[in-house]
Amino acid sequence: MLSLVLALVLAVAVILDGSSMFAAYRSAQDVALGAAQQAAFAYVGSNGNEGAALGAANTFVEGEGAELLSLDFHKAQTKWYEARVRVPAESFFFKFVPVLNRYLDQESTAVVRF
């Protein structure tokens, strides 16, 4: 009986933290795309000011509770911004496991061409 209860508690812990990591993964994709879009809009709106684009992307990412890891601007025939962000997962149990807590935060990269 005790082993059944422990197995059930373990299963609930894995499901909760797994769903939290998946939600952070989806959020990281959305935030990265939004940051790249905000940078592109700010760049075009400010007549080519890359500092304004970085500021707009950073403001957007911080407002979403994430961290902007990099924002790269590429000049070619088509200009594009590449944003990379990190979103923390709301972990309940895995944050206490030394091996698993390295994989909680989710990162994503998005590119917007304009």
Contacts in CASP RR format, 6 or more apart in sequence:
PFRMAT RR
TARGET T0000
AUTHOR 0000-0000-0000
METHOD contacts of the structure
MODEL  1
MLSLVLALVLAVAVILDGSSMFAAYRSAQDVALGAAQQAAFAYVGSNGNE
GAALGAANTFVEGEGAELLSLDFHKAQTKWYEARVRVPAESFFFKFVPVL
NRYLDQESTAVVRF
13 92 0 8 1.000
13 93 0 8 1.000
13 94 0 8 1.000
16 92 0 8 1.000
16 93 0 8 1.000
17 89 0 8 1.000
17 91 0 8 1.000
17 92 0 8 1.000
17 93 0 8 1.000
17 94 0 8 1.000
17 104 0 8 1.000
18 94 0 8 1.000
20 89 0 8 1.000
20 90 0 8 1.000
20 91 0 8 1.000
20 92 0 8 1.000
21 89 0 8 1.000
21 91 0 8 1.000
21 94 0 8 1.000
21 103 0 8 1.000
21 104 0 8 1.000
21 106 0 8 1.000
23 89 0 8 1.000
23 90 0 8 1.000
24 87 0 8 1.000
24 88 0 8 1.000
24 89 0 8 1.000
24 90 0 8 1.000
24 104 0 8 1.000
24 105 0 8 1.000
24 106 0 8 1.000
25 87 0 8 1.000
25 106 0 8 1.000
25 108 0 8 1.000
27 64 0 8 1.000
27 66 0 8 1.000
27 87 0 8 1.000
27 106 0 8 1.000
28 66 0 8 1.000
28 85 0 8 1.000
28 86 0 8 1.000
28 87 0 8 1.000
28 106 0 8 1.000
28 107 0 8 1.000
28 108 0 8 1.000
29 108 0 8 1.000
29 110 0 8 1.000
31 60 0 8 1.000
31 61 0 8 1.000
31 64 0 8 1.000
31 66 0 8 1.000
31 85 0 8 1.000
31 87 0 8 1.000
31 108 0 8 1.000
32 83 0 8 1.000
32 84 0 8 1.000
32 85 0 8 1.000
32 108 0 8 1.000
32 109 0 8 1.000
32 110 0 8 1.000
33 83 0 8 1.000
33 110 0 8 1.000
33 112 0 8 1.000
34 60 0 8 1.000
34 83 0 8 1.000
34 110 0 8 1.000
35 57 0 8 1.000
35 60 0 8 1.000
35 61 0 8 1.000
35 68 0 8 1.000
35 71 0 8 1.000
35 83 0 8 1.000
35 85 0 8 1.000
35 110 0 8 1.000
36 57 0 8 1.000
36 71 0 8 1.000
36 81 0 8 1.000
36 82 0 8 1.000
36 83 0 8 1.000
36 110 0 8 1.000
36 111 0 8 1.000
36 112 0 8 1.000
37 112 0 8 1.000
38 53 0 8 1.000
38 56 0 8 1.000
38 57 0 8 1.000
38 59 0 8 1.000
38 60 0 8 1.000
39 53 0 8 1.000
39 54 0 8 1.000
39 56 0 8 1.000
39 57 0 8 1.000
39 71 0 8 1.000
39 73 0 8 1.000
39 81 0 8 1.000
39 83 0 8 1.000
39 112 0 8 1.000
40 53 0 8 1.000
40 79 0 8 1.000
40 80 0 8 1.000
40 81 0 8 1.000
40 112 0 8 1.000
40 114 0 8 1.000
41 56 0 8 1.000
42 49 0 8 1.000
42 52 0 8 1.000
42 53 0 8 1.000
42 55 0 8 1.000
42 56 0 8 1.000
42 57 0 8 1.000
43 49 0 8 1.000
43 50 0 8 1.000
43 52 0 8 1.000
43 53 0 8 1.000
43 73 0 8 1.000
43 79 0 8 1.000
43 81 0 8 1.000
43 114 0 8 1.000
44 114 0 8 1.000
45 52 0 8 1.000
46 52 0 8 1.000
46 53 0 8 1.000
50 73 0 8 1.000
53 71 0 8 1.000
53 73 0 8 1.000
53 81 0 8 1.000
54 71 0 8 1.000
57 68 0 8 1.000
57 71 0 8 1.000
57 81 0 8 1.000
57 83 0 8 1.000
58 68 0 8 1.000
58 71 0 8 1.000
61 67 0 8 1.000
61 68 0 8 1.000
61 83 0 8 1.000
61 85 0 8 1.000
62 68 0 8 1.000
64 87 0 8 1.000
65 87 0 8 1.000
65 88 0 8 1.000
66 85 0 8 1.000
66 86 0 8 1.000
66 87 0 8 1.000
66 88 0 8 1.000
67 85 0 8 1.000
67 86 0 8 1.000
67 87 0 8 1.000
68 83 0 8 1.000
68 84 0 8 1.000
68 85 0 8 1.000
69 84 0 8 1.000
69 85 0 8 1.000
69 86 0 8 1.000
69 107 0 8 1.000
70 82 0 8 1.000
70 83 0 8 1.000
70 84 0 8 1.000
71 81 0 8 1.000
71 82 0 8 1.000
71 83 0 8 1.000
71 84 0 8 1.000
72 81 0 8 1.000
72 82 0 8 1.000
73 79 0 8 1.000
73 80 0 8 1.000
73 81 0 8 1.000
74 80 0 8 1.000
74 81 0 8 1.000
74 82 0 8 1.000
78 113 0 8 1.000
78 114 0 8 1.000
79 113 0 8 1.000
79 114 0 8 1.000
80 111 0 8 1.000
80 112 0 8 1.000
80 113 0 8 1.000
80 114 0 8 1.000
81 111 0 8 1.000
81 112 0 8 1.000
81 114 0 8 1.000
82 109 0 8 1.000
82 110 0 8 1.000
82 111 0 8 1.000
83 109 0 8 1.000
83 110 0 8 1.000
83 111 0 8 1.000
83 112 0 8 1.000
84 107 0 8 1.000
84 108 0 8 1.000
84 109 0 8 1.000
85 107 0 8 1.000
85 108 0 8 1.000
86 105 0 8 1.000
86 106 0 8 1.000
86 107 0 8 1.000
87 105 0 8 1.000
87 106 0 8 1.000
87 107 0 8 1.000
87 108 0 8 1.000
88 104 0 8 1.000
88 105 0 8 1.000
89 104 0 8 1.000
89 105 0 8 1.000
89 106 0 8 1.000
91 101 0 8 1.000
91 104 0 8 1.000
94 100 0 8 1.000
94 101 0 8 1.000
94 104 0 8 1.000
95 101 0 8 1.000
95 104 0 8 1.000
END
